[in-house]
């Protein structure tokens, strides 16, 4: 969702809109993935800048911001993550994304034995695990023998712009700093050729009238959705309060005011839409 308080010219690469537009450039996308994974990638295919896997989970779909397939048939889901409030849900969110990537392949008629190697990658503007690393990589391993991998060919990678260890090469450190400091001044003094290439694309996006119109349209849509959500939420809560007070369920009311999950449970119990 775009930041409703910024113009397109004020965006950093951490913004979903700018990140998606920049990563739609196949060559930039390939080079960024090479830096993250530390491997050579001959080619990437970008079927859609914003691909939504059409699957319902509690009535909600999943948007994969950048969905890539390289020439070896590997699937990548790359997403920008902002806001420390998401820290606790990221592990299960990565599991959810992984499952839906697989189901998306299976729904296309493939046998599960033909599931492709996949990577779920989050670029975070906060430290998701608190160890000050720039890079956290997870694979499924045997608890009793950590050298024994499951071999399911799934990997989850979390990059952290707030890391301060020397755990990645200097060019990756520069890239992670650039994510939150996408300015002409920083790009000019950056040593990384990749940052200079990315910044050219950033300028192209920001100076495009078509992109500006698209961004403003998304801003307006999101403002309307926020206002609609507030109105609907207010009406739902008013209905719930009326019911709980009529049944003298004050303890449940107090809990509902503090606990969103419990509140949603009560909405379902009383069929409050």
C-alpha positions in Angstrom: 0.0 0.0 0.0 1.4 3.4 -0.9 2.3 5.8 1.8 -0.7 8.2 1.7 1.4 11.1 3.0 4.1 11.2 0.3 4.3 12.3 -3.3 6.0 10.0 -5.8 9.1 12.2 -5.8 9.6 11.7 -2.0 9.5 7.9 -2.1 12.4 5.7 -1.0 12.9 2.2 -2.5 11.3 0.8 0.7 7.9 2.0 -0.6 5.9 -0.9 -2.2 5.0 1.1 -5.3 8.5 2.3 -6.2 10.1 -1.1 -5.3 7.7 -2.9 -7.6 8.3 -0.6 -10.5 12.0 -0.8 -10.2 12.0 -4.5 -9.8 9.9 -4.9 -12.9 13.2 -4.1 -14.8 14.4 -7.7 -15.5 18.1 -6.8 -15.6 17.9 -4.9 -12.3 15.9 -7.7 -10.8 18.4 -10.3 -11.9 21.3 -8.3 -10.5 19.6 -7.7 -7.1 18.8 -11.4 -6.8 22.4 -12.3 -7.6 23.6 -10.1 -4.8 21.1 -11.5 -2.3 21.7 -15.2 -3.2 25.4 -15.0 -4.1 24.9 -17.0 -7.3 25.0 -16.3 -11.0 21.5 -16.0 -12.7 21.4 -16.1 -16.4 17.9 -14.7 -16.8 14.8 -13.9 -14.9 11.2 -13.7 -16.1 8.8 -11.3 -14.6 5.3 -12.5 -15.4 3.7 -9.6 -13.5 5.0 -6.8 -11.3 2.1 -7.3 -8.9 0.9 -10.9 -9.0 -2.0 -12.0 -6.8 -2.2 -15.6 -6.0 -6.0 -16.2 -6.3 -6.5 -18.1 -3.1 -8.7 -17.3 -0.2 -7.6 -17.5 3.4 -10.1 -16.1 5.9 -11.5 -14.1 2.9 -8.2 -12.5 2.1 -5.9 -13.0 -0.9 -2.2 -12.8 -0.9 -0.3 -10.2 -3.0 3.2 -11.2 -4.0 4.9 -7.9 -4.9 7.5 -9.4 -7.2 7.1 -12.9 -8.5 10.0 -14.3 -10.5 11.0 -17.5 -12.3 14.6 -17.9 -13.4 15.8 -20.1 -16.3 16.3 -23.1 -13.9 12.6 -23.0 -12.9 13.3 -21.5 -9.4 10.5 -19.4 -8.0 11.2 -16.2 -6.0 8.9 -14.1 -3.9 10.5 -10.8 -3.0 8.7 -8.3 -0.8 9.5 -5.1 1.0 8.5 -5.1 4.7 8.2 -2.0 6.8 7.0 -1.5 10.4 8.2 -3.3 13.5 4.6 -4.4 14.3 5.1 -7.0 11.5 8.1 -8.5 13.3 6.1 -11.2 15.2 4.0 -12.3 12.2 6.8 -12.5 9.6 7.8 -16.2 10.2 4.3 -17.5 9.7 3.7 -15.1 6.9 6.8 -16.6 5.1 5.3 -20.0 5.7 2.0 -18.8 4.3 3.6 -17.4 1.2 5.6 -20.6 0.7 2.5 -22.7 0.9 0.7 -20.6 -1.6 3.6 -20.6 -4.1 3.4 -24.4 -4.0 -0.3 -24.5 -4.3 -0.2 -22.0 -7.2 2.0 -24.4 -9.1 -0.1 -27.5 -8.1 -3.3 -25.7 -9.2 -1.8 -25.3 -12.6 -1.9 -29.1 -13.0 1.6 -30.1 -11.9 2.3 -33.1 -9.7 3.8 -32.3 -6.3 7.0 -34.1 -7.3 7.5 -31.3 -9.9 7.4 -28.5 -7.3 10.1 -26.0 -8.1 12.9 -24.8 -5.9 11.6 -21.6 -4.2 12.9 -18.7 -2.2 10.7 -16.4 -0.1 12.7 -13.1 0.4 11.8 -10.3 2.7 13.7 -7.0 2.7 13.0 -5.5 6.1 13.5 -2.0 7.4 13.8 -3.4 10.9 15.7 -6.2 12.5 13.3 -9.2 12.4 15.3 -11.4 14.8 17.2 -8.9 16.9 20.8 -10.2 16.2 21.9 -7.2 14.3 22.6 -9.3 11.1 22.0 -7.9 7.6 21.1 -11.4 6.5 19.1 -14.3 8.0 18.7 -17.5 5.9 16.5 -20.4 6.9 16.2 -23.9 5.6 14.5 -27.0 7.0 17.1 -29.1 8.9 17.0 -32.1 11.2 17.0 -31.0 14.9 19.2 -34.0 15.9 21.7 -33.4 13.1 21.9 -29.9 11.8 24.1 -31.0 8.9 21.2 -33.0 7.6 18.8 -30.9 5.4 15.3 -32.0 4.5 15.9 -31.4 0.8 12.5 -29.8 0.1 14.3 -27.0 -1.8 12.6 -24.2 0.1 14.6 -21.3 1.5 13.4 -18.2 3.4 15.7 -15.1 3.5 15.3 -12.0 5.6 17.4 -9.0 4.8 17.7 -6.2 7.4 18.5 -2.6 6.6 19.4 -2.0 10.3 22.1 -4.6 10.5 25.6 -3.6 11.7 27.6 -6.9 11.4 30.1 -7.5 8.7 28.1 -10.5 7.4 27.5 -9.4 3.8 29.7 -7.8 1.2 30.0 -4.0 1.2 27.9 -3.6 -2.0 25.0 -5.4 -0.3 25.4 -3.1 2.8 25.3 -0.1 0.5 22.2 -1.4 -1.2 20.4 -2.0 2.1 21.2 1.6 3.2 20.0 2.9 -0.1 16.6 1.2 0.4 15.8 3.8 3.1 17.9 6.6 1.6 17.0 6.7 -2.1 18.4 10.1 -2.8 20.5 11.7 -5.6 23.2 12.6 -3.1 23.6 9.0 -1.8 23.5 7.5 -5.3 26.1 10.0 -6.5 28.7 9.0 -3.8 27.8 5.3 -3.8 30.6 2.9 -4.9 28.2 0.2 -6.1 27.5 0.2 -9.8 24.3 -1.6 -9.0 23.0 1.3 -6.9 23.8 3.8 -9.7 21.9 1.5 -12.2 18.9 1.2 -9.8 18.9 5.0 -9.2 18.6 5.6 -13.0 15.4 3.5 -12.9 14.2 5.3 -9.8 14.6 8.7 -11.5 12.8 7.3 -14.6 9.8 6.2 -12.5 9.6 9.4 -10.5 9.8 11.6 -13.6 7.2 9.6 -15.6 3.8 11.4 -15.7 2.2 8.0 -16.3 3.7 6.6 -13.1 2.7 9.7 -11.2 -0.9 9.4 -12.3 -0.9 5.7 -11.4 0.6 6.4 -7.9 -1.9 9.2 -7.2 -4.7 6.9 -8.3 -3.5 4.2 -5.8 -3.2 6.9 -3.1 -6.8 7.9 -3.6 -8.0 4.3 -3.6 -6.1 3.6 -0.4 -7.5 6.7 1.3 -11.0 5.7 0.3 -10.4 2.1 1.6 -9.0 3.5 4.9 -12.0 5.7 5.4 -14.4 2.9 4.4 -12.7 0.5 6.8 -12.9 3.0 9.6 -16.6 3.5 9.0 -17.3 -0.2 8.7 -15.2 -0.9 11.8 -17.0 1.7 13.8 -20.4 0.3 12.8 -19.3 -3.2 13.7 -18.0 -2.2 17.1 -21.2 -0.2 17.8 -23.3 -3.3 17.1 -21.1 -5.5 19.2 -21.2 -3.1 22.2 -25.0 -3.0 22.0 -25.3 -6.8 22.0 -22.8 -7.4 24.8 -24.3 -4.7 27.1 -27.8 -6.1 26.5 -26.5 -9.5 27.6 -24.5 -8.0 30.5 -21.3 -9.4 29.2 -19.1 -6.6 30.4 -16.0 -8.7 30.8 -16.2 -9.9 27.2 -16.7 -6.3 26.1 -13.6 -5.1 27.9 -11.6 -7.9 26.4 -13.0 -7.2 22.9 -11.8 -3.6 23.2 -8.3 -4.7 23.8 -8.0 -8.0 21.8 -8.6 -7.7 18.0 -8.7 -11.5 17.6 -11.3 -12.0 20.3 -13.3 -9.1 18.8 -13.3 -10.7 15.4 -14.4 -14.0 17.1 -17.4 -12.2 18.5 -18.2 -10.6 15.2 -18.4 -14.1 13.8 -20.4 -15.4 16.8 -23.0 -12.7 16.3 -22.8 -12.7 12.5 -21.9 -9.0 12.5 -20.7 -8.0 9.0 
